[in-house]
Amino acid sequence: MRENLLFSLNSTVPLFLLMLLGAFFRRIGLMPRDFAERMNTFVFKVALPVLLFEDLATTDLSEAFDARFVLYCFLVTLLSIGIAALLSIPIRDRGTKGEFIQASYRSSAALLGVAFIEQIYGTSGMAPMMILGAVPLYNICAVIVLQVTGNDTEKEASTGKLVLRSLKGILTNPLIIGIVLGFAFSLLGFTQPKMMSATLGYLSRLSSPMGLMALGATFSFAGAKKTAAPAIAASLMKLLGFSCLFLPLAVHLGFRNEELVAIIVMLGSPTTVASYVMARNMHHDGDLSASAVALTTLLSAFTLTLWLFVTRSLGLI
């Protein structure tokens, strides 16, 4: 129990401290808001697409492919998105609705998942298969949700123009391009030259620290207060709600050990910082996303420890 708690704290507290550093750097003038916004744009257009490309391109789909596990991750993610969309119905503001949906379901599974499972089992285990089943759907649906609910879409007079604009935004989104290229590399069996993989590795590792510091530098306490209720609701669904719904199903279906830990990460890890980066770059305020990232990052050390403790006590992992 103590080891699990320490590991969870070591995984999540540094992320929260990076956000505080961003706020501190802004306060002393090292990271003004316009600079932080440019950092957000760089992370959205370069670092995050490269990270997604690397995750998929380096996953060997021909080895240890578990179709049943991947299908579970895909369908549960799809159901989570549907539930989040239903829960967003009472929210009247379009931008807030889109951010609520994304913050409720979108985990930092790709960033946290491999490290979390390696810490417990010594290998990445089923993390690549979980990433394959969930992460592309996370990003594709986030692009669709944010594009359709973007504040600028209200200016479109024609439904046809709105559809075309949304499709264009989806097809030209850097994250979608990164996912498609990553799938292509993996399925075609391409091997990256060492210089290419090293360079892309450096770029991909920029996404989390730069995104978190930019989030802290642009975080608005006034905006957080305005969106407190939906942010708290989204955080509760992200950390507790979906795990309560879908972990028993995973146990019933016979998933154990590495598979179950990967599912715990998928369902109960904090809202990814990419949700804030995408919201800001797709014509949303980002206040709700920033609040949800901060809340879930702070609290996930305790909720992830809870799920690990429960499953281990039951002899499931």
C-alpha positions, 0 to 999 in steps of 0.5 A: 500500500505504501509503495503504491501510494509513493509511486502514484504521488511520484507520478502525479505530483511532478505534473502538478508542480510543473503547472505551478512553475508555469504560474510562477514564471508568468508572475515573475515575467519569464513566461508572459501569456502571449509566450505561453499561448505560443508554447501551446500552439507548438505543443498542439501542432508539433510535439503532441502529433509527434508523440502520437506518431511515435506511440503507434509507429513503434507498436508492433501490431503483429506481436502479442495482439489481443483483439478481445482486449483492444476491442474492450478498450475501444468499446468502453472508451466509446461508451464513456464518450457517449455517457459524457455527452449525455451528461453534458446536455444540461450545459447551455454554453457550447464551448463549455459543453465541448470541454466538459465532454473531453475532460470527462473521458480523455485520460493521460493513458499514453503518457502515464500508462507505460510508466505506471505498468512498468513500475509494477511489472517491469515491462510495458505489458498491455499498455501498447494494446490499451493505447491502440484501442483507446488513444486514437479514439480519444483524439479523434472524438476530441477533435470532432467534439471541439470542432462542432462545439467551438465558439466560432461555429456559431457564426456559420449561417449554413448547416452545410458550411458548418459540416464542411468546416468541421470535416476540414478541421478534423482532416487537417488536425495535426493530431489526426495526421499524427495518428494516421501516419503512426498507423501507416508506419506500424502496419507497413512495418517501416523501421525508423532510422536511428537519427529520425527516431532519436529526433522524434523522441526528443520532440515527443518528450517536450509535449508534457512539460511544455504543455503543463507549464503553458497551462499553469501560465495561462490558468485563470482563477476567475475562469476556474471559478466560473466553471467550477461545477462542471469541472468538478463533475467532469473530474469525478467522472474521470477519476471515479465514475467510469472506473466504477462502471467498467472495472467490474465488467473487465473483471467479469470478462476475465481480465487480470494482472497487466490487462487489468492494470492497463484498464485501470490506467485507461479509466482512472488516470487524470485528464490529459494536458492535451485536452487543454492544449486542444481546447485553446487551439480550437477556439475554446476558453480552456478554463474548464479544461485547465481546472479539470487537468489540475483537479484530476492530476492532484487527486489521481495519486489517491484514486489510482492508489485506491483502485490498485489497493482494491484489485490487489486485495481481491487477488486480481493483480 
